[in-house]
Amino acid sequence: MATYCGVDFHARQQTITWCETDTGELKQCQLNHQPREAVRDFYARLTPPVIVGFETSGYSLWFEDLLSELGCELRIGDPAEIRRRARSRQKNDRRDADLIFDLLHKDEFPTVFRFSQASREILQQLRYRHKQVKLRTIARNCLHKLALDAGLSLQSKLLTKAGRAKLEGLSLRPFAALQRQEWLELIDQLNQRIARIEKALEPLAEQDPRVVRVRTHPGIGLLTGLALVHTLSPVSRFANSRKVTAYVGLEPVEHSSAGTQRWGGISKAGSRLLRFLLGEAAHNACQEDADLRRFYQRLSARRGSQKATVAVARKLLIRAYVLLREEIDYAEFQRRAVAARPARGNTKP
């Protein structure tokens, strides 16, 4: 028989409910995460096979790696679904551990999807790069403020070679001159970090046929292609395109009552980074894809440029999903779309 462990996991300690395989006795204990050897020794002493379940957490990566090294089967659950199945409204660490154990033992534990190790590493690199870009934007805005205080407006030319020469030639007060120098040095460092990350990601994208296939679509580059593939993979877990848009947070929220149906803004659930990259890619796609450009212009005239950009990003996501699902490139996607148009036209009376 398997040894089931229901774990209520926290950053500094965990409460465990498990069953002795030999005696069938239900036991419970609390382990502090320091020292780590105590946690390793506890799970190493359990009779295999060992099945460990706990709620998803942002601090459990080391614990997941430890269990994998020990050969334990790991199941990560949905906190909302686990709480919904609780028989009591009272909540504490011991009750939560008992509930998780009970669901594991009855094979009713509601698991969540887990990214592969490779996908987690690439998405972490993309998020790290995005944070560096945000820091660079803050530094650029501070430099723009210093230039405006000195009567110089460079706008988008601030960090060009000519704009930087003008900025460095400004006569500023000592404290402002020091800030200018440090902000420029920080931007140079951030540019080097961003370039290093992109250089490391490029060969990974070239070796992945899924990323190569998605990048054939106009507007989708290195970063958007990697984010799409490793956020949606495997695409077989999505039944249709609406499931994909809802997963990424680009599906409109419904506000309906009785016979009235109303649609609001997008839900903004899921990956914030992927939504941002799709929004950036939408601008480039409108310039290179004629269908998306016409769609953007038509919708922008009625609803405004921001909503039109979101709509194009949603279309771009659906197209990327089709490319991944059908394992085709952009040229084949266009050929199938053109071939399907007469068929749709013939259905009219």
N, C-alpha and C positions, 0 to 999 in steps of 0.2 A: 504494500500500500504506500501511496505517496504521503509525504509529510507536508501538511498545509500550514502556512504561516500568514496570519493576518497582521499587517503592520500599520500602525498609525504613525506616520513618519513626520518628524519636525526637523528643523535645521540643526538642533543640538542634541536631540535624543529621539528615541523611538520606543513605542510600546508594542509588544509582540504577544499575540495569542497563537499558540500552536498545540498540536496534539502529539503525544508520544506514540510512536508506531507500535511499540511492543505492548504497552499496557492500555493504550486507548485513553489515557488520562489527559484532560484538557488543562494546559498550564498557561500562565501569563507572567511576563516580566517586563522591566524597563531597562533599556541600554542607553548609556551616554555615548556619544560619538567620539569622545576623547577618553582614552586612546583608541585608535582605530583597530588595534590588534584584538581588543575585547569583542568587537563586532564580528571580525573575521573568525575568531575562535568559536563564537556561538553558532554561526551558520555552518562552520566546518564540522561541528560535532553532530549535527542533525543527520538522521538516517536518510540516504537518498532513495528515490528521487525527491527533491525538495521543490515545492511550488510556493513562491512568495508573491503576495499581492499587497499593493498599497495605492493610495490616491496619487494622481499626478502632482508633481512638485517641481519647482524651479531650482531646488538645491540637492537633488538626488543623483546627479550624474556619477559621483564617486561611488555611491551605493550600488548603482546599476552595474558599474564596471566590476565592483567587488563580487557581486552575485554571479556575474558572467564568468569570472575567473574560477569560482568555486563550482561551476556547473549547475547552478540553480536555475529553474525556470521562473522567469519574471513576468508578472502580469500587472499592468498599470491601469487603474480604474478611473472612471468618470466621477468626480466628486458629487455632482448634482444627482446623477442616477443612483449612486450609492446611498446618499442621504434620503432620497425619495423612498427607498426600500426599507428604511429603518422602521422598526415597530414602535419605538419610543421617541418622544420629542426631546427628551433629555440627551445631552451630548457631552461626552468627555473622552479622554484618550482611551480609557479601558473599554468603554462601550463601543467606540469606533473600531478598535482592534477586534473586538468580538464580532461586530457586524461584518467586517471584511472577511474574517475567518469563516463565518457562517455562509456567506455568499460563495466563497471559494469552494467550500466543502460540498455545497449543493449544485455546483457548476452553474451559478447564476451571476457570477461576477461580471459587471459591465465594463469591458475593457475599452481603451481608447487607442487610436492608431498611433504607432510609433515610427518615426523616421528611421531609416537605416543610419549606420554610423557614418558612412560617406556623406549622406545628405545632411546630417547634423553638422558635420565639420564645414561643408561648403556654405551652408546657410549662416553659420556662425561667422565665417569670413566675410560674407556679404553684409551682415549686420555691423560687423566691426568697421568695414570700409564706409558704410553709411554714416556711422558716428563720426568718423574722421572728416567726412564731407560737411557734416553739420558744424563741426568745430571750425573748419575753414570758412564756412559762411559767416559764422559769428565774427571771426577775425577780419574778414573782408568788410563787414558792416561797420566795425569799429574804425577801420582805416578810412572808410567813406565818411564817417562822422568827423574825423580829424581833418580830412581834406575840406569838407564843407565849412568847418569852423574857420579855416584859413582862407575861405573865399574861392576854393577850387572845386568844381563839379566835374568829375570824370565818368561817373555812372558805370557803364559796362566796360569802359576802357581802363578801369582802375588798375588792374593787374597785368595789363599788357606792357610790353617793353617801354613804349613811349609814355604810357600813363604812370608807370612806376618811376621813371626818371623824373617826371614832373612832381610826383609825390615826394620823392626823396630830396628834391631841390627846394621844397617849401621851407620858409623860415618860421620855425615854431618855437614855442617856449620850451625850456629844458625838459619839463615833465612830459609834454606832448611829444617832443622829439624822441625821448626814450621809449615811450609807448609805441610810436611809429616803428622804431627799429625792432622792438620785441615782437610786434604783430607780424612784421614782414618775415622775421626769422621763423616764427611759428608757422606761417603759411608755407614757407620753403620746406620745413620739416614734414608738414602734413602732405604736401605734394609728393614728397619722396615715399611716404608710407602708402599713399593711395596708389601710386605707380607700382610699388612693390607687390601690393595685393593683387592688382590687376594682372601683373606679369605672372604671378603664381597661378592665377585662375585660368589664364588663356590655354595652357596645354591640357588642363582638365576638361575644358569645353571642347577642344579639338578632338580629344580621344573619346568623347561620348557622342554616339550617333544621334541620340535624342536631342541634344543641344544643337548639333549641327543641323538637324532637320528643322528645328524651330527657328533658328537664325536665318533660314532662307526667306522668312516672311519679312517684308520691308518694315523697318522701325524697331525690330527686335535685335538687340545687340548682345554682347557678352554677358552683362550683368542680368538683364531681363531674361535671357535664355536660360541661364543657370538657375535663377530664382523660380522660373516657371517649371522647369523639369524637376527640381528637387523639392518643390512645394507640392506639386500635383502627383508626383510619382508614388505608387503606380496608378495610372489613370483608370485602370480597371475597377478601382473602388468607387468610381462615380458612375451612376446610372445614366445620367444625361448632362447636357450643358448647364441646365438650371442648378443642378447640384454643385457644379464647379463654381459658378458665379456666387452662389450662396456661401460656399466654403471660403472663398476669398473675400467676401464682404461687398461685392458689387451688385448684389441683388436688391431691388427696392423693397422697402418695408411696407407691408400691407396694413391699412387701417380701414377695415370694413365693418359695417353694421347693417344687419337685416339684409335688404336687397341692394344696399349701396356699397360700391367697391371703390376704395381710394388707395392710391399708391403715394408713398412719401419718398424721402431720400434713401440712399443706399444704407445698408445695415452697418457697414464698416466692421464686420466681424472678420476673424482670420488674420492673415499676414498683412500688417501695415506696410512692411517693406515692399512686398509684391505689388500692392495697390499703388504705392508711390512710383515704382519702376514702370508699371503699366501706364500710369499717367504721363510720365516722361516719354515713354515709347510711343504713345498715342500722337504726340505732336510730330514726331518724325514719320510715323506711318501715314499721316494725312498728307504729307508732302510727297511721298513716294507711291502710295496706292491710290488710284483714281476713284475706286468705289468708296473707300473710307473718306477721301477728301470731299466727295459730293455729299456723303452722309453727314459729315461734320458741318459743312456749309449750310445744308438744309436745316439741321437741328439748331445750329447756332443762331440762325435768323429768328427762330421761334422761341427758344428757351435760354439763349445766352451761351457764351463761350465755355464757361466752367462746366455746365451740365452736358454740353456737347462733348467736351473732352472726356468726361466720365463715361459717357455712352460709347465713345470710340474705344476707350480702354476696355470696356466690357466686351465689345465685339472682338477686340484683339485677343482677349483671354479665351473666348469661345473658339476663335480660329486656331489658337495654339493648342487647345484641347483636342480639336479635330485632327490636327497634324500629328499629335502624339498618339491618339487613339487609332487612327487609320494607318499610321506609319508611312505618311506621304510627305512630300515637300510642298513648298508654296506653288510651284509650277503645276503640279498635279492637282492641287486644291483649286487653282484657277480653271484648269481644264474641266474638272468635274462640275464646277459652278456654271461654266458656259454651256456645258452639255445638258445641264438640268433645266436651263431657262426655257427652251422650246417645249419641253415636256410639261412644264407648269402652264405654259401658254395654251397648250392644246386641251387642257381640262376645262377651259372656259366654253360656255355654250355659244 
